């Protein structure tokens, strides 16, 4: 990992995600950026138009903004800028590793689009499980987080809290391209700090084992304790059952299953796990 970006929106979950990233990568030489996106939908004055239905050309007439409304939005903008700087100051005061370089950045626009564009050349995007408007909706993911989980071209780490361990990891393996990438991501980025790995596979043993058998053997040679379980029912249900036993610390998941379009429209195994997970979740595309 070289460049890691954490999305900050002022919610408790976003600060937890920053602490999560700072803890996970405290011993690595990285640049950690706290990025606060000022949502333009909340700070820009809406344009007001009027048009007459009987007008053949239906010409729209711009209605000048009321001075009092202008003052209200000016105050909103000023307060939002102050709030953004306070959030970044809070991140700066959080203890990080000696080799970690801190950066704080404020940008304006649509949060999903800004984060997508800003992280194109990054190695990891870290987000809170729930956003500023989902504090009490325990079954919901923040809208920005869910959007980026589906669209981001780089791995995404979703953190439900500020505490993180990587001793015991569960990978959900669906034979999809992103599931294979998730296993490779674990091998290349996480296996050094990990002792125990559980691979939850979909399908029959003979159908799924041959494609990753060599990788599993190499991991075992490296001293990893590996458990392979084959699931013929709901992968998400079984993965959450394993989580409840307390024998894992983190999930590593592919962003989509074997039917990418269907998963996008109906909600994937990954999204279902994230909604209910009390553990950090790496999503790999």
Secondary structure as GFF3:
##gff-version 3
##sequence-region A 1 285
A	DSSP	beta_strand	3	8	.	.	.	ID=ss1
A	DSSP	alpha_helix	12	24	.	.	.	ID=ss2
A	DSSP	beta_strand	30	39	.	.	.	ID=ss3
A	DSSP	alpha_helix	40	43	.	.	.	ID=ss4
A	DSSP	beta_strand	49	50	.	.	.	ID=ss5
A	DSSP	beta_strand	61	62	.	.	.	ID=ss6
A	DSSP	alpha_helix	67	92	.	.	.	ID=ss7
A	DSSP	beta_strand	100	109	.	.	.	ID=ss8
A	DSSP	alpha_helix	111	118	.	.	.	ID=ss9
A	DSSP	beta_strand	124	128	.	.	.	ID=ss10
A	DSSP	alpha_helix	143	151	.	.	.	ID=ss11
A	DSSP	beta_strand	156	159	.	.	.	ID=ss12
A	DSSP	beta_strand	168	173	.	.	.	ID=ss13
A	DSSP	alpha_helix	177	185	.	.	.	ID=ss14
A	DSSP	pi_helix	186	190	.	.	.	ID=ss15
A	DSSP	beta_strand	196	202	.	.	.	ID=ss16
A	DSSP	alpha_helix	205	221	.	.	.	ID=ss17
A	DSSP	beta_strand	225	231	.	.	.	ID=ss18
A	DSSP	alpha_helix	235	244	.	.	.	ID=ss19
A	DSSP	beta_strand	250	254	.	.	.	ID=ss20
A	DSSP	alpha_helix	260	266	.	.	.	ID=ss21
A	DSSP	alpha_helix	269	276	.	.	.	ID=ss22
A	DSSP	beta_strand	280	284	.	.	.	ID=ss23
###
